[in-house]
């Protein structure tokens, strides 16, 4: 079977499975988005150059850092490569992946549904780049819930990192210093600043314009 045919199987089954949960396809790609305002959940059926089939990647992208792309801030690869062999076999495998994806999405939604529970989850998660992005996410959520001590603790950990020779790290630290100053001066203004960042990031990634609730 042609490669385009197995792509069609993925897209057709995923669209049908995800529509009841408000999960939308990203363009014509094999990626799907669960939009929750200040964060999105990404479901990606990742191809391989070594054969017809798919990996499954599921993760959370926080929208509180301005960028024009999505990242797996939490989560990542969920399975071994599922190879296309025939229509019946592959249809069953993709249905299983979609069922698993829905359960994972519900799990993530529940962990982030209430801001205080989200704080606990975000602070205790071990990130790939824990000293930098991990402390950024921890600092952001601490400020949102009004915990200045934790906000300062995590932002200071980030600012005390010595590996700031890269331009993106210098930019990250610059933004953290600004947010730290705003948070210590006025938490209400801090939350409005975070909302503005989220809105800008959403616009860059062509997400719908919606009210941001924190």
C-alpha positions as CSV (number, residue, x, y, z in Angstrom):
1,X,0.0,0.0,0.0
2,X,1.2,3.5,-0.8
3,X,2.5,5.7,2.1
4,X,-0.3,8.3,1.5
5,X,-2.9,5.5,2.2
6,X,-1.6,4.7,5.6
7,X,-1.5,8.5,6.4
8,X,-5.2,8.7,5.4
9,X,-6.0,5.8,7.9
10,X,-4.3,7.8,10.7
11,X,-6.1,11.1,9.9
12,X,-9.5,9.6,9.3
13,X,-9.6,7.5,12.5
14,X,-8.0,10.2,14.7
15,X,-10.4,12.9,13.4
16,X,-13.4,10.7,14.1
17,X,-12.1,9.7,17.6
18,X,-11.1,13.2,18.7
19,X,-14.0,15.3,17.5
20,X,-16.3,14.5,20.5
21,X,-13.6,15.8,22.8
22,X,-13.0,19.1,21.0
23,X,-9.6,18.0,19.7
24,X,-8.8,19.5,16.3
25,X,-6.4,18.6,13.5
26,X,-3.5,20.9,12.9
27,X,-4.0,21.8,9.2
28,X,-3.7,18.6,7.1
29,X,-0.9,17.2,9.3
30,X,-0.8,14.1,11.5
31,X,-0.8,16.3,14.6
32,X,-3.9,17.2,16.7
33,X,-4.4,19.9,19.3
34,X,-6.5,20.0,22.5
35,X,-6.7,23.7,23.2
36,X,-7.1,24.7,26.8
37,X,-6.2,28.4,26.7
38,X,-3.0,28.8,28.7
39,X,-1.8,25.4,27.6
40,X,-2.4,23.0,24.8
41,X,-2.1,19.2,24.6
42,X,-0.4,18.0,21.4
43,X,-1.1,14.6,19.9
44,X,1.4,13.8,17.2
45,X,1.5,10.7,15.0
46,X,5.2,10.9,14.1
47,X,6.4,9.2,10.9
48,X,9.7,7.5,10.4
49,X,12.0,7.6,7.4
50,X,12.7,3.9,7.9
51,X,9.2,2.6,7.2
52,X,5.5,3.2,6.9
53,X,3.9,3.6,10.3
54,X,3.8,5.9,13.3
55,X,5.1,6.7,16.7
56,X,2.7,8.4,19.1
57,X,3.8,11.6,21.0
58,X,1.5,13.3,23.5
59,X,2.5,16.3,25.6
60,X,1.7,19.6,27.1
61,X,2.8,22.9,25.6
62,X,2.6,25.9,28.0
63,X,1.7,29.1,26.1
64,X,3.4,31.4,28.7
65,X,6.7,31.9,26.8
66,X,6.5,33.8,23.5
67,X,7.5,31.4,20.7
68,X,6.1,30.6,17.2
69,X,6.2,26.8,17.7
70,X,4.9,24.1,20.0
71,X,7.1,22.2,22.4
72,X,6.6,19.1,24.6
73,X,7.1,20.9,27.9
74,X,5.6,17.9,29.7
75,X,5.3,14.4,28.1
76,X,6.7,13.0,24.9
77,X,6.9,9.6,23.1
78,X,4.3,7.1,24.3
79,X,5.0,4.0,22.2
80,X,7.3,1.9,20.0
81,X,7.0,2.3,16.3
82,X,3.7,0.8,14.9
83,X,4.4,-0.5,11.4
84,X,1.8,-0.6,8.7
85,X,1.4,-4.2,7.5
86,X,-2.2,-4.2,6.1
87,X,-5.4,-2.2,6.4
88,X,-7.1,-4.3,9.0
89,X,-4.0,-4.6,11.2
90,X,-3.2,-0.9,11.0
91,X,-6.8,0.2,11.5
92,X,-6.9,-1.7,14.8
93,X,-3.5,-0.3,15.9
94,X,-4.5,3.3,15.2
95,X,-7.8,2.8,17.0
96,X,-5.8,1.6,20.1
97,X,-3.5,4.6,19.8
98,X,-6.5,7.0,19.6
99,X,-8.2,5.4,22.6
100,X,-4.9,5.7,24.6
101,X,-4.6,9.3,23.5
102,X,-8.0,10.2,24.8
103,X,-7.3,8.7,28.2
104,X,-4.0,10.6,28.4
105,X,-5.6,13.8,27.4
106,X,-8.3,13.4,30.1
107,X,-5.6,12.7,32.6
108,X,-3.7,15.8,31.7
109,X,-6.8,17.9,31.7
110,X,-7.7,16.7,35.2
111,X,-4.2,17.5,36.5
112,X,-4.4,21.1,35.2
113,X,-8.1,21.8,35.6
114,X,-7.8,23.6,38.9
115,X,-4.9,26.1,39.2
116,X,-3.8,24.9,42.7
117,X,-3.7,21.3,41.5
118,X,-1.9,22.5,38.4
119,X,0.7,24.2,40.6
120,X,1.5,21.0,42.5
121,X,1.8,19.0,39.3
122,X,4.0,21.6,37.5
123,X,6.3,22.1,40.4
124,X,6.8,18.4,41.0
125,X,7.3,17.4,37.4
126,X,10.9,16.5,36.3
127,X,11.5,18.3,33.1
128,X,14.0,17.5,30.3
129,X,15.8,20.8,30.9
130,X,14.9,21.0,34.5
131,X,17.3,23.8,35.7
132,X,16.1,26.2,33.0
133,X,12.7,25.4,31.6
134,X,11.6,23.5,34.7
135,X,12.3,26.4,36.9
136,X,10.8,28.8,34.4
137,X,7.5,26.8,34.5
138,X,7.6,26.5,38.3
139,X,8.3,30.2,38.7
140,X,5.5,31.2,36.4
141,X,2.8,29.0,38.1
142,X,4.0,30.1,41.6
143,X,3.4,33.7,40.7
144,X,0.0,33.0,39.2
145,X,-1.2,31.4,42.5
146,X,0.3,34.3,44.4
147,X,3.2,32.5,46.1
148,X,6.0,35.1,45.8
149,X,8.5,33.1,47.8
150,X,8.3,30.2,45.4
151,X,8.3,32.5,42.4
152,X,11.5,34.1,43.6
153,X,13.0,30.7,44.5
154,X,12.5,29.1,41.1
155,X,13.3,32.3,39.1
156,X,16.5,32.8,41.1
157,X,17.5,29.2,40.5
158,X,17.2,29.8,36.8
159,X,19.0,33.2,36.9
160,X,21.9,31.6,38.9
161,X,22.6,29.1,36.0
162,X,26.0,29.7,34.5
163,X,25.4,28.2,31.0
164,X,24.2,31.5,29.6
165,X,26.4,31.6,26.5
166,X,23.6,30.9,24.1
167,X,21.4,33.7,22.8
168,X,18.1,32.0,23.7
169,X,19.3,31.5,27.3
170,X,20.2,35.2,27.6
171,X,16.8,36.1,26.2
172,X,15.1,33.7,28.7
173,X,16.9,35.2,31.6
174,X,16.0,38.7,30.4
175,X,12.4,37.8,30.4
176,X,12.6,36.1,33.8
177,X,14.1,39.2,35.4
178,X,11.3,41.3,34.0
179,X,8.6,38.9,35.3
180,X,10.3,38.6,38.7
181,X,10.3,42.4,39.1
182,X,6.7,42.7,38.0
183,X,5.6,39.9,40.3
184,X,7.4,41.3,43.4
185,X,5.9,44.7,42.7
186,X,2.3,43.8,41.9
187,X,0.9,40.3,41.5
188,X,-2.2,41.6,39.7
189,X,0.0,43.2,37.1
190,X,2.1,40.0,36.9
191,X,-1.0,37.9,36.0
192,X,-2.0,40.4,33.3
193,X,1.5,40.2,31.9
194,X,1.3,36.4,31.8
195,X,-2.0,36.6,30.0
196,X,-0.5,39.0,27.5
197,X,2.3,36.6,26.8
198,X,-0.2,33.7,26.4
199,X,-2.2,35.8,23.9
200,X,0.8,36.7,21.9
201,X,2.1,33.1,21.8
202,X,-1.4,31.9,20.7
203,X,-1.5,34.5,17.9
204,X,2.0,33.5,16.6
205,X,0.8,29.9,16.5
206,X,-2.5,30.8,14.8
207,X,-4.7,29.6,17.7
208,X,-8.2,31.0,18.1
209,X,-8.5,34.2,20.1
210,X,-10.2,33.3,23.4
211,X,-10.5,34.7,26.9
212,X,-7.5,33.5,29.0
213,X,-8.6,32.4,32.5
214,X,-5.9,31.7,35.1
